[in-house]
Amino acid sequence: MVGYIEKHIGRRMAERRKVLGLGQAVVAQCLGVSRQQIYKYESGIRRLSAAELVNIARTLKVSVGYLFEGLPDSMAGDRRHALIDAVSALPEELIDSHLALVRVTAARIQNVAFDGRPHAEAGGAA
């Protein structure tokens, strides 16, 4: 039985398809499925696999996370997924600097040096 999440994903899929000006038949052809299958996805009648979600997101030129946007946090997963989506959208030249920032921040929160040693051993203040 499909539920709220499937219906939500289907609505998000239909909204995005319409923004792009695409018909169900065009999206179906891109995905290699029937128009009826797209109708079932968009109506929330059929549960989507992870691979199908990735292919749909690529076809609609959005992240997989976009399809889940608007769900309560307890249903859509934690904010880590949003962070991953945000980082994956960064230009390649910015990824290393942002990764370093996240690592340093996480290390400070955990009270360890960047190299994994406690701050006192690394010569830093706790």
Secondary structure, 3 states (H helix, E strand, C coil): CCCHHHHHHHHHHHHHHHHCCCCHHHHHHHHCCCHHHHHHHHHCCCCCCHHHHHHHHHHCCCCHHHHHCCCCHHHHCCHHHHHHHHHHCCCHHHHHHHHHHHHHHHHHHCCECCCCCEHHHHCCCC
